[in-house]
């Protein structure tokens, strides 16, 4: 297989062998053998990324095998390379981050070789906590470290005071992240090409504190933060920094490139699926929403693990799981390490 490359784009001026960097975490490891066979049979050069190693060479794309969390980890670790990402779902589903089901990876690679794709650029959100900074593709959330604890904060946008609030926390999300954690907290769904950020207060005691949509050129300050617990900023559920009094958020100087297939990108259908899920979320108790969000971020967990991460009583977790199972939002399988336990995971349907 041949490709055409110029700064992340495949152009018909220089022909050579396609070369990809593979990012595979524990979720996608079972697919590695089959993936190598597919790449070799199509004469595609590849290198497996290893954490802590220096990346050398020019790659046409970063191939991420796994789920949405796998892609988020890959973006956090490799975005500085400025190479476009292609997400391949190991469980044959598709999402906003995982473009191709694994069973169709060979067709997707041939499609890319023929130039039937586009490169989508997505903004990144930067948060500054003192001298430290964190980057997010989806959102940066500010929450007390202790569950069920309120925090007080002031919100400023572009140097103008907006409000003083008391809430469980606050979420600042990108268009990509608007259908993730922010949506489950009542935030708006935003199309990918919108040049905005969403600010969503979580369970405010003041009903006038509604989600805000601001230009992505805005500087957002969450300051005068206080709580009975320590407060932390969480980027995409991966990076965490303690916040003493304030955090400043704004658009990052860099962005992420994703490869989108011309025949196969179903943004509107995926958004419709999120709308249907949102309708289901409205009817569910907060405990079920929390359990669902933990499973989205953490991946498959046992009931015992869910209790530890949510700090909810075991009885409440069992009730939440029963609701999510009944609605078909999650599924469960036997834990191979302990047949007496079940693993619960988010059930994602493929978009046809």
C-alpha positions, 0 to 999 in steps of 0.5 A: 500500500502506498500513501502520499504525505505532506504535513499530515496530508496525503498528496499525490506529489510524493509516493512512498510506503505508508508508515503508522505509529500504533498506540494500543493499551490493555483494552486493545491488546487482544487485537494486536496479532490480527492488526499486525497481519492486516498491516503486513498484508497491505505492506504498511510499515508500523512501529508500536508505541512504548511509553517513555521512549523517544519517537523517531521517524515520520509517520502518516498517522497514529493508529489507536486501537481500543475505546474512547479512553484509549484515544484520550490517553493517546492524545495526551501522550502523543499530540505534540507530534502533530500527526493525525489520529485514526481511532479503531474500536476494538469492540467494533463500535463507533463513537466521536473518537473511534472512527472505525470498527476493528472488523472494517480496518482493512477497508478503512486503510484502503479508503485512506490509500485512495484519498477518500478521507479528510483531516478534522482539526479539534481545539484543545482546552488548556487549564493553568493552575499556578505554574502547572498546566493541563491540556484536555480534548474533552473537558476540564472539570473542577470538583472537590476531591471528596464526593457529595461535597459542595464548593464555592467559586467565582466565575469570570469571563474575559475579565468580567464578573459573571457569578458567585456559585455554590455547586458540586463543581463546574465543567468547561468543555470543548465541542468534542467534550460537549457530548461527554461529561458535560452533557450528563450534567445538563450541558448543551450538545455542540457541533464539532465545527463550532468555535466555542466552549461550554461552561456547565455548573454541576448541581448548583443550589441556584437554579439561575446558574445555567450552562453558558456557551462562550467564544473559544477565544475567551479567557475563563477564570474560576477563582475564589474557590473554597470547600470543606474538601481539597479541590482538584482540576481533572482533564479528560478524567486522566490528569489531576491537579490540586487547585488552591484558589483559582484556575485559568482556562483558555484555548490551547495553542495546539490542536488535535487532528483526526482522520475522518472517512468521507464515507463512514463519518456519521456525526449527525447519527452519533449526535442523534444517539446522544440525544436519545441517551440524554432523554434516558438520562433525564429519567434516571436518578443521580446515582445511575448517572454517576455510575454510568459516567464512572464506567465511561471514564474507567472502562469495565469495572466490578461492582466492588470497584464501582463502590470504591470509585463513586463512594456510594453505598453498595445497595445504591450501586446495585440499584443504579446498575439494575437501572442501567442494565434494564435500559440497555446502556450497560452490559455485564460479563463474567470476570475471568479473574474471578468467576464469582464477580461480573464486569460492567461496561458501557454498551455502545451500538455501532452506527450503520 
